[in-house]
Amino acid sequence: MYYIVYAFFYLVSLLPLRVLHFISDSLYGIVYHVIRYRRKVVMHNLLIAFPEKTDAERVAIAKGFYHKLFDSMLESLKLLSAPDTFFEKRFSGNWELINQYYDAGRPVQVHLGHNFNWEWGNTMIAKKVKHQYLGVYLPLSNKIFDRLFKKMRSRGGAVLIPATNMTKAFLPYRKTLYCMGLIADQSPGRIDHTNWFDFFGRKTAFITGSAKMAMSTNAVVAFATIKRVKRGYYRTEFEIAAENPKNKTDIEITQQFVNYLETNLRQAPDNWLWSHRRWKHEWNESYASNVN
């Protein structure tokens, strides 16, 4: 069954990008206006994040998000067939900021959010950094699609580290010159292993484990955001958050990321995955000792 699914998506990936964007526009119309996929979740999240905006302004952000979501989904299929030159032309970044630490003999840990198109970003960082790139991913429950996505995400030489078994999978690379990429805005699966931070004016649970890992290996911590230059073209921008994280606490590093994420989302609010239930966990007084 996997090979049938793979063959179908491979054939779709051969279509020109302009045709994939036409399909994306069609999917947007069906899913947003007819199926109304997660419309309530998206609008609820936008109301939490932007209470000062009008209903019309939040609807405009939601429509922009859905357009970018389907663009990202269709564009990601290009990872199955497009040559390296295709991505070189359409995805840029200040890679030298990361590569300077390879030359200095330092590992790096990159924290980023669900900015479009993070699948292309995963591939390009694996190709552009001098370090061995480790991409942390959350395995999918559907085995066929999990295998398909692992094939796409390992392009460029990325070593995939499952988030469900991260400590054990990372162990062989702990003392190497690695660059680890983590999507750090995930909603925590276990609320008892989190701390609470102000995010868009609301107490929000974030995992601090990635910051603790950086502290334990003293890996340089960099934050990254992916910006859409124009349709089908992207740029990732890195900034250094902590050159010596062992001199900071996991709370300080995580708070830095939360602030960084919110700042970037306010600048480009439709360029984030608003359909995931980021505020599904409600803060209450029992979590008071973990509030920051």
Backbone bond lengths (Angstrom), bond angles and torsions (degrees), N, CA, C in turn:
res aa  C-N    CA-C-N  psi(-1)  N-CA   C-N-CA  omega(-1)  CA-C   N-CA-C  phi
1 M - - - 1.461 - - 1.538 111.34 -
2 Y 1.344 115.52 -36.81 1.457 119.16 -179.79 1.520 111.09 -57.83
3 Y 1.322 117.86 -43.88 1.454 121.32 -175.68 1.530 111.59 -68.05
4 I 1.319 117.48 -29.88 1.464 120.67 175.76 1.528 109.64 -67.86
5 V 1.340 115.49 -46.43 1.462 120.65 178.75 1.526 110.19 -63.28
6 Y 1.330 115.76 -44.24 1.461 120.16 179.51 1.527 110.98 -61.10
7 A 1.324 116.88 -45.13 1.458 120.89 -178.56 1.531 110.67 -61.70
8 F 1.317 117.12 -41.00 1.468 120.72 179.53 1.524 110.62 -61.88
9 F 1.329 116.70 -50.91 1.461 119.62 -177.42 1.527 111.81 -69.55
10 Y 1.321 116.50 -30.27 1.467 119.32 176.16 1.522 110.41 -64.02
11 L 1.323 116.71 -44.29 1.459 120.62 178.93 1.530 111.07 -63.40
12 V 1.334 116.18 -40.52 1.464 119.77 177.48 1.528 109.71 -62.93
13 S 1.331 116.47 -38.95 1.468 120.73 -177.66 1.520 112.78 -64.41
14 L 1.329 117.42 -19.27 1.462 121.26 179.93 1.525 112.49 -77.33
15 L 1.329 117.08 -13.55 1.460 120.17 179.29 1.519 110.04 -66.46
16 P 1.344 117.24 146.69 1.476 119.70 176.76 1.534 110.15 -58.88
17 L 1.325 115.49 153.06 1.455 120.22 -177.29 1.524 111.56 -59.59
18 R 1.315 118.05 -36.23 1.462 120.30 -179.89 1.530 111.25 -64.01
19 V 1.342 116.72 -32.34 1.468 120.30 177.60 1.525 109.91 -72.65
20 L 1.334 116.44 -40.25 1.466 119.87 176.83 1.523 110.40 -62.45
21 H 1.320 117.16 -37.07 1.467 120.22 177.45 1.529 111.20 -68.20
22 F 1.319 117.70 -33.72 1.473 120.95 174.89 1.525 109.81 -64.22
23 I 1.343 116.70 -43.45 1.474 120.67 177.01 1.526 109.71 -62.56
24 S 1.329 116.09 -40.29 1.463 121.11 178.47 1.523 111.03 -59.22
25 D 1.335 116.74 -44.65 1.471 120.63 178.68 1.522 111.00 -61.44
26 S 1.322 116.44 -38.17 1.466 120.65 179.36 1.526 110.82 -67.44
27 L 1.333 116.03 -42.82 1.462 120.29 178.24 1.525 110.95 -63.39
28 Y 1.331 115.73 -40.64 1.465 119.60 176.96 1.519 111.00 -55.83
29 G 1.327 116.70 -48.54 1.460 120.41 -178.27 1.519 112.41 -60.37
30 I 1.327 116.03 -41.25 1.469 120.20 -178.75 1.521 111.29 -71.98
31 V 1.315 116.33 -48.64 1.470 120.88 -173.35 1.522 111.73 -72.93
32 Y 1.327 117.38 -41.43 1.471 119.77 -177.95 1.525 111.97 -74.92
33 H 1.319 116.94 -47.16 1.457 119.83 -172.45 1.524 114.11 -89.96
34 V 1.336 117.57 -30.21 1.474 120.11 -175.25 1.531 111.49 -103.23
35 I 1.324 116.76 -61.29 1.470 120.42 -178.67 1.522 111.04 -72.31
36 R 1.327 116.53 -32.42 1.462 123.40 179.49 1.541 111.31 58.61
37 Y 1.334 115.54 44.41 1.461 122.54 -177.51 1.525 111.63 -57.33
38 R 1.308 115.93 116.26 1.468 124.86 176.05 1.530 113.49 53.09
39 R 1.315 116.46 27.13 1.464 119.08 179.72 1.532 111.21 -58.59
40 K 1.338 116.54 -41.17 1.466 120.10 -178.70 1.533 110.51 -64.82
41 V 1.336 117.24 -41.18 1.461 121.47 179.34 1.524 109.95 -62.71
42 V 1.324 116.55 -47.08 1.460 121.50 -178.58 1.525 110.81 -61.30
43 M 1.328 116.56 -48.61 1.464 119.58 -177.33 1.529 111.40 -67.81
44 H 1.325 117.23 -34.06 1.468 120.57 176.66 1.525 110.38 -65.27
45 N 1.336 116.57 -44.53 1.466 120.43 178.36 1.526 111.23 -62.06
46 L 1.317 116.67 -42.12 1.465 120.38 -179.28 1.530 111.46 -67.77
47 L 1.321 116.93 -32.58 1.466 119.99 177.08 1.524 110.68 -67.07
48 I 1.339 116.67 -38.84 1.463 120.97 176.81 1.530 110.23 -64.61
49 A 1.340 115.71 -45.67 1.462 120.24 -174.26 1.529 113.03 -75.63
50 F 1.327 116.58 -35.48 1.466 120.03 -173.47 1.529 111.59 -130.93
51 P 1.327 117.18 62.37 1.476 119.08 -179.91 1.523 112.84 -65.18
52 E 1.336 116.38 -21.22 1.463 120.42 -178.31 1.522 112.55 -78.50
53 K 1.334 118.23 -14.49 1.457 121.39 -178.71 1.525 110.83 -84.65
54 T 1.315 116.61 157.72 1.461 121.50 177.70 1.531 109.63 -77.06
55 D 1.319 116.87 165.21 1.461 120.97 176.46 1.528 110.42 -57.91
56 A 1.328 116.29 -40.93 1.463 120.38 -178.99 1.526 111.18 -64.42
57 E 1.320 117.04 -38.03 1.465 120.59 179.10 1.524 111.14 -67.00
58 R 1.333 116.76 -39.82 1.465 119.65 178.88 1.531 110.94 -69.33
59 V 1.318 117.52 -36.33 1.469 120.78 176.32 1.524 110.14 -63.62
60 A 1.320 117.48 -39.56 1.464 121.18 178.56 1.529 110.55 -62.88
61 I 1.346 116.65 -40.86 1.470 120.00 177.19 1.523 109.93 -64.06
62 A 1.333 116.46 -43.22 1.463 120.62 -179.67 1.527 111.11 -61.18
63 K 1.314 117.51 -44.00 1.466 120.52 179.55 1.530 110.66 -64.10
64 G 1.334 116.30 -41.01 1.460 119.47 176.87 1.518 111.39 -62.12
65 F 1.331 115.86 -40.39 1.464 120.37 178.13 1.520 111.31 -61.03
66 Y 1.344 118.11 -48.58 1.463 120.88 -178.19 1.538 110.90 -62.40
67 H 1.321 117.73 -39.82 1.464 120.20 176.63 1.529 110.28 -59.65
68 K 1.315 116.88 -46.33 1.467 120.83 -177.87 1.525 111.47 -70.06
69 L 1.324 116.91 -33.13 1.466 120.99 177.86 1.522 110.88 -60.19
70 F 1.337 116.31 -49.15 1.463 119.05 -177.41 1.522 111.76 -74.71
71 D 1.327 117.44 -31.82 1.463 118.82 171.42 1.520 109.93 -58.37
72 S 1.322 116.08 -46.81 1.459 121.34 -177.91 1.524 111.83 -61.82
73 M 1.329 115.94 -42.44 1.466 120.21 -179.35 1.520 111.34 -62.66
74 L 1.341 116.32 -46.48 1.464 119.61 -178.60 1.526 111.08 -72.55
75 E 1.324 117.05 -39.58 1.463 120.25 178.67 1.525 111.59 -62.01
76 S 1.325 116.63 -35.22 1.471 120.05 -177.69 1.516 112.25 -62.95
77 L 1.335 117.37 -26.10 1.461 119.93 178.53 1.526 111.47 -63.84
78 K 1.327 117.19 -22.99 1.456 120.46 178.07 1.530 111.83 -61.00
79 L 1.324 116.46 -20.23 1.469 120.04 178.35 1.525 111.83 -64.72
80 L 1.321 116.82 -16.94 1.465 120.43 -179.59 1.517 112.81 -80.88
81 S 1.338 117.57 -23.66 1.463 117.82 -171.21 1.522 115.98 -140.98
82 A 1.320 118.70 -25.32 1.467 120.50 -173.26 1.527 111.24 -69.03
83 P 1.325 117.75 145.36 1.477 121.04 178.12 1.521 110.55 -72.91
84 D 1.312 116.01 164.26 1.467 120.72 -179.50 1.523 112.15 -57.11
85 T 1.335 116.65 -34.48 1.464 119.83 -178.08 1.524 112.00 -62.14
86 F 1.329 117.29 -28.97 1.465 121.68 178.19 1.521 110.15 -60.29
87 F 1.324 116.49 -45.82 1.460 120.86 -177.46 1.528 111.46 -78.97
88 E 1.324 116.43 -33.26 1.461 120.18 177.40 1.528 110.51 -58.67
89 K 1.308 116.27 -37.66 1.462 122.24 -178.45 1.524 111.81 -72.81
90 R 1.340 116.56 -29.90 1.461 120.26 -168.46 1.527 115.26 -110.46
91 F 1.330 116.83 -3.48 1.464 118.52 -177.87 1.524 109.13 -138.95
92 S 1.321 116.66 118.82 1.462 121.33 -179.21 1.526 109.60 -121.58
93 G 1.331 115.73 171.09 1.465 119.84 179.48 1.510 111.08 -174.56
94 N 1.315 116.69 161.53 1.474 121.07 176.41 1.531 109.32 -87.88
95 W 1.330 114.31 64.85 1.468 122.01 -175.42 1.518 112.61 -60.44
96 E 1.330 116.68 -27.65 1.461 120.46 -177.48 1.528 111.96 -60.60
97 L 1.333 116.73 -26.73 1.461 119.74 179.44 1.529 111.14 -64.09
98 I 1.327 116.16 -34.89 1.472 121.20 177.76 1.522 110.59 -81.28
99 N 1.318 116.57 -42.15 1.465 120.65 -174.23 1.527 113.46 -66.15
100 Q 1.321 117.56 -23.86 1.464 118.92 177.73 1.534 111.58 -61.84
101 Y 1.328 116.50 -27.91 1.468 119.67 -178.84 1.525 111.55 -81.45
102 Y 1.312 117.44 -23.93 1.473 119.19 171.10 1.520 109.18 -64.68
103 D 1.329 115.15 -45.89 1.460 120.16 179.23 1.529 111.70 -62.27
104 A 1.348 115.77 -27.81 1.469 120.58 179.31 1.528 112.10 -90.25
105 G 1.346 116.84 0.05 1.469 120.36 178.50 1.504 114.60 76.62
106 R 1.369 116.68 29.59 1.462 120.65 -177.55 1.525 111.04 -115.71
107 P 1.335 118.10 133.59 1.465 119.99 171.13 1.525 110.00 -73.17
108 V 1.323 116.42 162.06 1.464 121.73 -176.92 1.521 109.19 -135.24
109 Q 1.316 114.28 143.18 1.463 120.86 174.18 1.526 107.84 -121.85
110 V 1.336 116.46 123.02 1.456 121.91 -177.17 1.523 110.09 -106.46
111 H 1.340 116.52 125.94 1.458 122.51 176.92 1.524 108.35 -106.55
112 L 1.298 117.46 128.72 1.460 121.19 177.60 1.516 110.29 -143.92
113 G 1.328 115.34 168.06 1.449 121.05 179.77 1.520 111.27 -106.71
114 H 1.335 115.65 -176.48 1.466 121.54 179.53 1.526 110.45 -80.60
115 N 1.332 115.29 65.73 1.466 120.26 176.07 1.527 108.88 -94.06
116 F 1.325 115.92 141.31 1.468 120.17 179.20 1.527 110.47 -78.78
117 N 1.312 118.48 138.20 1.450 129.89 -2.26 1.534 108.19 -105.58
118 W 1.321 116.04 102.24 1.467 119.57 -174.45 1.524 112.24 -70.23
119 E 1.344 119.01 -21.76 1.462 120.06 177.39 1.530 110.43 -68.78
120 W 1.326 116.78 -42.98 1.472 118.97 174.79 1.522 109.61 -64.41
121 G 1.316 116.47 -39.01 1.460 120.68 -179.88 1.513 112.06 -60.64
122 N 1.321 116.59 -40.50 1.458 121.25 179.22 1.528 110.83 -60.93
123 T 1.331 115.39 -42.52 1.462 119.98 179.94 1.526 112.00 -68.43
124 M 1.329 116.23 -42.50 1.463 119.58 -175.23 1.524 112.62 -70.73
125 I 1.324 117.37 -37.17 1.465 117.71 177.98 1.525 110.29 -66.50
126 A 1.342 116.32 -35.44 1.464 119.29 177.66 1.527 111.37 -62.64
127 K 1.336 116.42 -33.92 1.458 120.45 -178.64 1.522 112.46 -82.34
128 K 1.332 117.19 -31.60 1.458 120.69 -169.15 1.527 114.82 -94.34
129 V 1.328 118.46 -26.33 1.462 118.17 -179.34 1.525 109.55 -85.56
130 K 1.323 115.08 151.47 1.459 120.36 179.72 1.535 111.68 -78.16
131 H 1.311 116.67 -24.93 1.461 121.61 179.82 1.534 110.61 -66.04
132 Q 1.331 115.82 162.79 1.454 120.51 164.97 1.528 106.94 -72.24
133 Y 1.318 116.64 119.74 1.463 119.66 -175.92 1.525 110.70 -87.07
134 L 1.328 115.19 128.52 1.463 122.90 176.70 1.526 108.10 -112.77
135 G 1.308 116.76 116.38 1.462 120.56 179.97 1.514 110.56 -103.00
136 V 1.335 116.22 116.24 1.463 120.26 178.33 1.530 108.40 -81.86
137 Y 1.329 116.18 128.72 1.464 120.04 -177.33 1.527 109.95 -136.25
138 L 1.320 114.92 156.75 1.463 121.21 177.14 1.517 108.32 -99.93
139 P 1.357 118.31 113.27 1.470 120.64 -178.81 1.527 111.73 -56.75
140 L 1.338 115.86 142.21 1.458 121.26 178.75 1.520 109.48 -85.85
141 S 1.318 115.96 149.35 1.466 120.06 -179.58 1.527 111.74 -70.61
142 N 1.347 116.43 -30.36 1.458 120.56 176.94 1.526 108.83 -80.55
143 K 1.329 117.16 115.10 1.460 121.79 -172.82 1.530 112.42 -64.60
144 I 1.331 116.74 -33.82 1.464 119.87 -179.13 1.523 110.56 -66.95
145 F 1.341 116.09 -49.03 1.459 119.62 -179.03 1.532 111.44 -72.39
146 D 1.327 117.15 -29.26 1.459 119.76 175.56 1.530 109.75 -62.68
147 R 1.310 116.60 -43.09 1.469 121.29 178.85 1.520 110.55 -65.93
148 L 1.335 116.93 -40.02 1.461 121.16 179.55 1.523 111.43 -64.17
149 F 1.334 116.29 -46.21 1.457 120.19 -179.23 1.526 111.50 -68.11
150 K 1.319 117.54 -34.69 1.464 119.33 177.17 1.528 110.85 -64.31
151 K 1.309 116.31 -35.69 1.463 119.73 177.26 1.523 110.16 -64.63
152 M 1.331 117.03 -44.34 1.460 120.12 -179.92 1.525 111.06 -67.65
153 R 1.318 116.97 -42.18 1.460 120.70 -174.73 1.520 113.83 -75.25
154 S 1.312 117.70 -18.17 1.465 120.27 179.15 1.525 111.63 -89.54
155 R 1.344 115.72 -1.59 1.459 118.99 178.14 1.533 109.03 -63.54
156 G 1.298 115.63 144.15 1.462 119.57 -179.60 1.514 112.99 89.01
157 G 1.325 116.83 1.05 1.458 120.26 177.53 1.511 115.13 93.78
158 A 1.330 117.09 12.34 1.462 119.99 179.18 1.528 111.14 -68.03
159 V 1.324 115.22 137.40 1.465 121.53 171.45 1.530 106.30 -96.76
160 L 1.323 116.76 123.64 1.461 120.62 -175.45 1.524 110.55 -90.20
161 I 1.330 114.75 130.47 1.461 122.48 -179.91 1.534 107.90 -113.55
162 P 1.332 118.49 113.08 1.467 119.11 -178.95 1.529 111.32 -69.22
163 A 1.318 116.28 130.78 1.460 120.80 -179.40 1.524 111.47 -63.65
164 T 1.320 116.68 -24.97 1.460 121.18 -178.77 1.524 112.82 -75.44
165 N 1.330 117.05 -14.90 1.465 120.90 179.25 1.522 108.86 -142.05
166 M 1.334 114.70 43.85 1.457 121.28 -167.77 1.529 113.05 -64.98
167 T 1.307 117.54 -45.41 1.465 120.94 -175.61 1.523 111.64 -60.59
168 K 1.317 117.27 -47.18 1.460 121.47 -178.79 1.525 111.21 -68.49
169 A 1.352 116.99 -42.68 1.462 120.57 -177.58 1.526 111.83 -67.68
170 F 1.344 116.25 -30.49 1.460 120.59 -178.54 1.525 112.64 -78.82
171 L 1.307 117.81 -22.81 1.462 122.96 -172.07 1.535 114.18 -50.58
172 P 1.344 120.57 -43.86 1.476 119.45 -179.36 1.526 114.01 -65.08
173 Y 1.339 117.19 -17.08 1.470 120.92 -176.03 1.527 112.38 -106.07
174 R 1.306 116.89 -0.46 1.458 121.95 -171.15 1.533 113.10 -55.46
175 K 1.333 117.22 -37.93 1.463 120.72 -176.13 1.530 112.29 -106.47
176 T 1.327 116.48 20.69 1.461 120.30 179.32 1.531 109.83 -104.74
177 L 1.329 115.86 173.64 1.467 120.95 175.19 1.533 108.04 -86.67
178 Y 1.303 115.40 85.65 1.464 121.32 -177.34 1.529 110.13 -107.54
179 C 1.320 114.30 159.65 1.458 121.64 166.68 1.521 105.78 -125.40
180 M 1.318 116.37 114.96 1.458 120.99 -177.16 1.521 110.06 -103.27
181 G 1.320 116.25 129.71 1.458 121.24 177.29 1.515 110.85 -106.69
182 L 1.328 115.82 126.28 1.466 120.73 -179.28 1.522 110.46 -126.94
183 I 1.326 116.25 131.74 1.461 120.79 169.05 1.524 105.53 -78.79
184 A 1.329 116.13 105.41 1.464 120.91 -168.45 1.518 114.67 -98.37
185 D 1.337 116.80 10.00 1.468 118.74 -179.96 1.523 112.61 -107.40
186 Q 1.335 116.69 13.86 1.460 120.82 179.52 1.521 111.19 -61.26
187 S 1.327 115.93 144.55 1.461 119.77 172.16 1.529 107.97 -74.62
188 P 1.342 118.52 128.00 1.470 120.75 -175.09 1.522 112.78 -60.88
189 G 1.329 115.03 140.67 1.454 119.03 176.19 1.523 111.61 -77.16
190 R 1.350 115.40 -36.30 1.473 120.08 179.65 1.515 108.72 -115.42
191 I 1.294 115.58 116.11 1.461 120.54 -174.87 1.523 112.74 -72.76
192 D 1.347 117.18 -19.46 1.461 120.30 -178.63 1.526 112.40 -77.81
193 H 1.347 117.91 -8.24 1.460 121.93 -179.88 1.529 111.03 -111.86
194 T 1.319 116.89 33.22 1.459 120.10 -175.11 1.521 111.70 -128.87
195 N 1.326 113.72 167.86 1.461 121.52 168.28 1.519 107.48 -123.21
196 W 1.326 115.83 160.93 1.460 120.82 -174.42 1.519 110.22 -112.13
197 F 1.332 115.08 132.58 1.453 121.87 -176.93 1.529 109.40 -130.60
198 D 1.321 116.02 154.54 1.455 120.46 174.54 1.527 108.73 -74.87
199 F 1.329 115.94 118.74 1.457 122.59 -179.79 1.519 107.03 -134.14
200 F 1.318 117.02 111.44 1.454 122.47 -173.22 1.529 111.48 56.73
201 G 1.347 115.27 39.20 1.454 120.20 175.52 1.516 115.05 74.88
202 R 1.333 117.25 14.09 1.467 121.10 -178.50 1.523 109.32 -133.45
203 K 1.329 116.73 138.76 1.460 121.22 176.42 1.527 108.79 -61.85
204 T 1.331 115.79 122.64 1.460 121.45 -173.82 1.520 109.69 -134.21
205 A 1.320 116.51 136.53 1.464 121.63 -177.96 1.530 110.95 -81.24
206 F 1.328 116.04 130.64 1.463 122.89 174.39 1.523 108.73 -131.61
207 I 1.314 115.65 145.60 1.465 121.42 175.19 1.528 109.04 -82.14
208 T 1.326 116.87 135.58 1.466 120.93 179.37 1.533 112.21 -104.22
209 G 1.337 116.09 5.83 1.461 120.04 -176.47 1.513 114.08 -62.11
210 S 1.337 117.65 -36.49 1.464 119.82 179.65 1.519 110.98 -65.61
211 A 1.340 116.58 -37.54 1.468 120.03 177.00 1.529 110.12 -65.90
212 K 1.321 117.08 -40.47 1.464 120.63 178.59 1.525 111.09 -62.87
213 M 1.334 116.63 -37.40 1.467 120.29 179.03 1.522 110.22 -65.11
214 A 1.332 116.81 -42.08 1.468 120.11 178.41 1.518 110.70 -62.87
215 M 1.330 116.54 -39.20 1.461 120.63 179.18 1.528 111.03 -64.74
216 S 1.339 116.39 -38.70 1.472 119.78 -175.76 1.522 111.93 -69.15
217 T 1.331 117.92 -29.96 1.469 121.22 179.68 1.529 111.84 -105.49
218 N 1.330 116.13 -4.07 1.467 123.26 -175.16 1.528 111.49 53.66
219 A 1.325 115.42 39.96 1.465 121.00 175.60 1.522 109.29 -76.15
220 V 1.312 115.88 138.48 1.464 120.44 176.70 1.522 109.04 -58.97
221 V 1.320 117.21 131.35 1.457 121.11 178.95 1.519 109.59 -98.98
222 A 1.329 115.68 122.60 1.458 121.83 176.17 1.522 108.82 -119.61
223 F 1.323 116.07 144.53 1.459 121.64 172.79 1.521 107.97 -103.71
224 A 1.332 115.92 149.83 1.461 119.35 179.69 1.519 110.30 -139.79
225 T 1.301 115.07 146.55 1.462 120.95 170.77 1.518 107.40 -132.45
226 I 1.318 116.47 146.45 1.454 121.85 177.44 1.518 107.78 -106.21
227 K 1.322 115.96 127.91 1.460 121.01 -178.76 1.522 109.84 -113.81
228 R 1.305 115.04 140.87 1.465 120.06 177.05 1.528 108.47 -87.66
229 V 1.321 116.00 113.88 1.462 121.14 -179.07 1.525 109.78 -73.57
230 K 1.321 114.89 -48.76 1.459 124.09 171.38 1.520 105.95 -160.76
231 R 1.312 117.41 177.23 1.457 118.70 -174.75 1.537 110.86 -59.81
232 G 1.342 114.41 122.73 1.461 120.12 179.52 1.511 114.76 85.26
233 Y 1.338 117.33 5.02 1.465 121.97 -179.96 1.526 109.30 -132.89
234 Y 1.341 116.08 134.82 1.458 120.79 -175.06 1.521 110.96 -138.58
235 R 1.323 114.11 160.96 1.459 120.85 174.37 1.523 108.84 -142.68
236 T 1.322 116.47 133.09 1.452 119.87 173.92 1.520 109.14 -102.02
237 E 1.320 115.10 138.50 1.461 120.91 -179.99 1.524 109.12 -122.63
238 F 1.337 114.97 123.95 1.456 122.03 179.36 1.522 109.96 -99.58
239 E 1.316 115.28 149.68 1.462 120.30 167.16 1.518 107.92 -142.20
240 I 1.317 116.13 146.73 1.457 120.82 -177.05 1.528 109.35 -82.90
241 A 1.321 115.14 126.64 1.463 120.91 179.74 1.520 111.92 -97.93
242 A 1.326 117.25 -35.07 1.472 120.58 -178.73 1.524 109.12 -157.94
243 E 1.326 116.49 114.01 1.465 119.81 177.12 1.521 111.12 -76.53
244 N 1.320 116.76 -30.82 1.468 121.68 178.64 1.526 109.08 -130.61
245 P 1.335 116.82 78.99 1.462 120.34 -175.43 1.530 114.38 -63.32
246 K 1.323 117.67 -18.61 1.465 119.20 177.80 1.524 111.15 -64.41
247 N 1.340 116.51 -17.19 1.462 120.89 177.88 1.526 112.49 -89.48
248 K 1.349 116.07 2.21 1.454 120.90 178.69 1.528 109.22 -120.80
249 T 1.324 115.81 175.54 1.465 120.72 174.42 1.523 108.48 -103.89
250 D 1.322 115.63 161.23 1.462 119.58 177.41 1.527 111.20 -63.07
251 I 1.324 116.60 -30.91 1.461 120.59 178.38 1.526 110.38 -67.21
252 E 1.324 117.21 -43.05 1.466 120.89 -179.52 1.524 111.19 -63.21
253 I 1.325 116.26 -43.97 1.465 119.92 -178.91 1.527 110.53 -66.30
254 T 1.325 116.61 -43.97 1.461 119.84 -179.90 1.521 111.11 -65.47
255 Q 1.338 117.18 -40.12 1.459 120.18 177.68 1.533 110.57 -61.38
256 Q 1.332 116.60 -39.41 1.462 120.47 176.51 1.531 110.71 -58.13
257 F 1.333 115.15 -44.63 1.467 118.91 -178.34 1.521 111.24 -66.65
258 V 1.331 117.14 -42.63 1.467 120.66 179.11 1.532 109.91 -58.13
259 N 1.325 117.20 -45.07 1.460 121.28 178.94 1.529 111.18 -64.01
260 Y 1.330 115.01 -42.54 1.470 120.92 179.50 1.525 110.62 -61.77
261 L 1.324 116.23 -45.90 1.461 121.38 -178.82 1.524 110.80 -61.33
262 E 1.332 116.56 -48.04 1.459 119.83 -178.91 1.524 111.37 -62.26
263 T 1.322 117.45 -42.27 1.469 120.72 179.46 1.518 111.34 -58.33
264 N 1.338 116.50 -44.79 1.459 120.29 -179.31 1.524 112.49 -69.97
265 L 1.318 117.05 -34.34 1.463 119.73 178.96 1.522 111.43 -70.75
266 R 1.300 117.29 -31.78 1.467 119.53 176.44 1.530 110.84 -68.87
267 Q 1.324 116.30 -28.17 1.464 119.89 178.82 1.529 111.88 -78.75
268 A 1.334 117.43 -33.83 1.470 121.80 -179.88 1.522 108.47 -139.37
269 P 1.338 117.88 73.40 1.471 121.04 -170.73 1.526 115.74 -66.14
270 D 1.332 118.56 -21.47 1.469 118.93 -179.10 1.523 112.56 -89.37
271 N 1.335 116.98 1.38 1.464 121.09 -175.88 1.526 111.60 -101.59
272 W 1.318 116.73 43.85 1.467 122.14 -178.60 1.517 109.62 -148.82
273 L 1.316 117.31 158.78 1.465 122.60 -174.65 1.534 111.11 -82.80
274 W 1.321 116.25 79.07 1.461 121.31 -177.60 1.525 113.31 -72.56
275 S 1.318 118.26 -9.24 1.469 120.33 -177.61 1.519 113.33 -82.95
276 H 1.346 118.03 -8.57 1.467 117.32 176.74 1.536 109.25 -88.92
277 R 1.299 115.99 151.14 1.470 122.16 -172.62 1.531 109.67 -82.08
278 R 1.333 115.23 74.19 1.465 120.06 -175.36 1.522 112.40 -65.86
279 W 1.332 117.26 -29.04 1.459 120.64 -178.91 1.536 111.55 -111.65
280 K 1.338 115.40 36.79 1.467 117.88 -179.78 1.524 111.61 -71.44
281 H 1.347 117.15 -23.28 1.464 121.05 176.59 1.526 109.25 -93.34
282 E 1.291 117.04 126.10 1.463 122.20 179.78 1.528 109.41 -96.98
283 W 1.325 114.92 132.51 1.456 119.18 176.99 1.522 110.45 -73.86
284 N 1.335 115.57 142.29 1.466 119.47 172.43 1.535 108.44 -141.57
285 E 1.293 116.98 174.88 1.458 122.11 -172.22 1.527 113.55 -61.06
286 S 1.322 116.97 -23.81 1.470 119.11 -179.44 1.526 112.35 -67.42
287 Y 1.342 116.89 -16.90 1.462 121.17 179.23 1.517 111.99 -96.28
288 A 1.336 118.02 8.25 1.468 122.10 -171.80 1.536 112.63 -56.27
289 S 1.321 117.27 -33.00 1.470 119.69 -177.30 1.533 112.05 -72.13
290 N 1.339 117.06 -13.72 1.462 121.39 -179.25 1.512 113.15 -108.71
291 V 1.335 117.04 17.33 1.452 120.17 -179.00 1.518 110.06 -90.53
292 N 1.346 115.40 139.80 1.464 120.91 179.64 1.527 110.58 -125.75
